[in-house]
Amino acid sequence: MIEVSREKFEELVAEALDTIPPDLTRAMSNVVVTVVDDPPEPHLLGLYTGVPLTERGDWYSAVLPDRIEIYRNPICEICDTEEQVIDEVRITVVHEVGHHFGIDDARLHELGW
């Protein structure tokens, strides 16, 4: 386990978001990414809650933003070095952004995320 301050962890999440190709980040819509210390259930590193872009229709308007939560404590608990935290944050961010684009867990795992 490694301890990473919340401020540093938020920086790592921002840096991970910056690695997503600009064409994809421009396509992201009505979604907020936040750092949360602990997940609502054990063993989660991140969680997407909302309506994926692929499922939105004319009915989708005036709704609260989708949420991507990245969980600091579980990620720190499975890592021994800051480099491992950086890698795990990036993997988790990309995985949850994939859900925003409508990609399910099985496909994300096939793609290595």
MIFIKE-299033 format. One line per field, with one value per residue (C-alpha): x, y, z. Coordinates in steps of 0.02 Angstrom, whole numbers, plus 50000, padded with zeros to 5 digits. Example, Ala and Ser with C-alpha at 12.3 -4.5 7.8 and 13.67 -1.06 7.14 Angstrom:
<pts>
px: 50615,50684
py: 49775,49947
pz: 50390,50357
</pts>
This chain:
<pts>
px: 50000,50057,49988,49950,49875,49705,49781,49914,49785,49672,49822,49850,49667,49681,49840,49754,49610,49738,49801,49632,49634,49560,49429,49360,49364,49272,49138,49113,48952,48871,48991,49092,49244,49275,49393,49309,49406,49302,49184,49003,49050,49215,49341,49283,49420,49302,49119,49022,48844,48734,48667,48802,48815,48757,48592,48545,48401,48286,48220,48391,48393,48399,48470,48605,48779,48838,48970,49136,49205,49385,49415,49578,49593,49565,49688,49819,49787,49831,49987,50160,50237,50182,50216,50090,49963,49991,49962,49809,49731,49753,49679,49532,49498,49503,49392,49258,49266,49239,49076,49025,49046,48938,49075,49034,49154,49182,49238,49345,49434,49461,49541,49653,49560
py: 50000,50176,50340,50473,50637,50683,50833,50726,50593,50724,50780,50600,50586,50749,50687,50523,50620,50721,50559,50525,50578,50752,50687,50576,50708,50829,50695,50674,50758,50802,50703,50750,50657,50660,50583,50496,50418,50259,50164,50121,49937,49847,49814,49952,50063,50171,50186,50262,50314,50387,50361,50311,50417,50269,50260,50444,50499,50647,50620,50658,50840,50941,50798,50798,50757,50578,50539,50452,50421,50365,50289,50343,50224,50059,50109,50156,49994,49885,49983,49984,50128,50293,50225,50086,50216,50316,50161,50105,50278,50286,50113,50154,50323,50250,50105,50219,50339,50186,50155,50335,50289,50134,50003,49860,49775,49623,49728,49842,49690,49623,49791,49781,49908
pz: 50000,49962,50028,49898,49952,49883,49793,49708,49666,49585,49481,49425,49372,49275,49191,49146,49068,48968,48887,48807,48624,48597,48474,48612,48748,48633,48610,48797,48850,49015,49123,49277,49341,49528,49654,49800,49943,49965,49849,49889,49884,49912,49774,49656,49585,49484,49439,49295,49334,49199,49024,48899,48742,48638,48733,48733,48625,48600,48775,48849,48903,49061,49163,49294,49229,49220,49351,49341,49514,49540,49712,49792,49940,49847,49711,49841,49935,49784,49737,49813,49714,49642,49468,49500,49559,49400,49293,49391,49387,49199,49173,49286,49205,49029,49084,49157,49009,48900,48992,48953,48770,48793,48798,48918,49039,48929,48781,48889,48960,48783,48740,48894,49002
</pts>
